[in-house]
Amino acid sequence: GAGVSQSPSNKVTEKGKDVELRCDPISGHTALYWYRQSLGQGLEFLIYFQGNSAPDKSGLPSDRFSAERTGGSVSTLTIQRTQQEDSAVYLCASRWTGLDNNEQFFGPGTRLTVL
Amino acid sequence: DAKTTQPPSMDCAEGRAANLPCNHSTISGNEYVYWYRQIHSQGPQYIIHGLKNNETNEMASLIITEDRKSSTLILPHATLRDTAVYYCIVSGTNDYKLSFGAGTTVTVRA
């Protein structure tokens, strides 16, 4: 079966532009996460979706960042008015909450470069 | 507020066992120990997890001390493809986030 997919794989944009990053989770996985990984750093949690519950947005670094998950499947992370410090790899992960563990399946990431 | 401590790096010879230590002295009773790894330019990959018993799967073995304050991930026969950053993470049954620290950069050498 297909794993988590993300698009685009690479995105180069100019400072001040808006970008949209897409995540297709594994079919049947009700939990979806976005993380950010800056160069040489560990992963930073951004947002969590679980079913129809209100998302946990506690990791979003500013109000320029938003995410939505339509139909309980595909998710889009939007960054408005991008800044150079937004340059990072954005990783999406999904999880089947039917298991009592925290095994998350990660996508390959989108490398965002803000010039 | 790191819950785990890992050495920043270690080398391993190809074909030998790699033993990756992790300290988690403040772990609580309902928290599991998870191991993930991240190969260069890829997303993290789940390896194994355990609560208090030792665990083994097709990728690795996890040895947890009786007091649960530390654990060791064992890659039985390291290959060049095992070169990656290995993350030890403590996560409770009600936790849905994973807190990734700096991990251990493991380099397998021929």
Boltz contact constraints between the chains, C-beta under 6 A:
constraints:
  - contact:
      token1: [A, 42]
      token2: [B, 100]
      max_distance: 6.0
  - contact:
      token1: [A, 42]
      token2: [B, 101]
      max_distance: 6.0
  - contact:
      token1: [A, 42]
      token2: [B, 102]
      max_distance: 6.0
  - contact:
      token1: [A, 43]
      token2: [B, 100]
      max_distance: 6.0
  - contact:
      token1: [A, 45]
      token2: [B, 97]
      max_distance: 6.0
  - contact:
      token1: [A, 48]
      token2: [B, 96]
      max_distance: 6.0
  - contact:
      token1: [A, 91]
      token2: [B, 43]
      max_distance: 6.0
  - contact:
      token1: [A, 101]
      token2: [B, 49]
      max_distance: 6.0
  - contact:
      token1: [A, 102]
      token2: [B, 91]
      max_distance: 6.0
  - contact:
      token1: [A, 103]
      token2: [B, 46]
      max_distance: 6.0
  - contact:
      token1: [A, 106]
      token2: [B, 43]
      max_distance: 6.0
  - contact:
      token1: [A, 106]
      token2: [B, 44]
      max_distance: 6.0
  - contact:
      token1: [A, 107]
      token2: [B, 43]
      max_distance: 6.0
  - contact:
      token1: [A, 108]
      token2: [B, 43]
      max_distance: 6.0
  - contact:
      token1: [A, 109]
      token2: [B, 43]
      max_distance: 6.0
